[in-house]
Amino acid sequence: MIDRAPVTVAVRTMLVAATGRPCGVGVLPLVDGKPAPLPYSVLYPMGGGVDGAPFSDASEDAHLTYQVTIVAARVDQAEWLADRVRRGFLGRTSAGAWEHPLTVAGVTVWARELVADEGADPTVTGDVVTYVQRYSLSTTTSHPGVAS
């Protein structure tokens, strides 16, 4: 069985490293105990399927969906952070490895996909722009020599 909580921690850690901006999980991120300054992101685990290991294969599989909601003061700021989030999830090195690995003990993230990019919405509250993206991660129990 692949537990979601460690994958969520890895995704949040990756987003902070890839964007250089704070990221909360389901809540406004805090910096030194205070609300993070704009722009920032909020990560929402959205569900996904989990497959038990078939009789002939000892690997467990899970396909997990995450929403990243970017909160910014302006559309250009939201797009700037959205680009960094997209690179964090999908960026590759020249050798084909993930630019920003997702490190989860006992789990390999073998595929990442952008499934929705709703763009910027400046009408939410007037002073804040949001930008929503959804990603799907395909995971399996780790096998030696396979990188996340």
Secondary structure, DSSP 8 states (H G I E B T S, - for coil): ---HHHHHHHHHHHHHHHHSS-EEESS--EETTEE--SSEEEEEEEEEEEE---TT----EEEEEEEEEEEESSHHHHHHHHHHHHHHHH-B-TTSSBSS---BTTEEEEEEEEEEEEEEETTSSSS-EEEEEEEEEEEEE--TT---
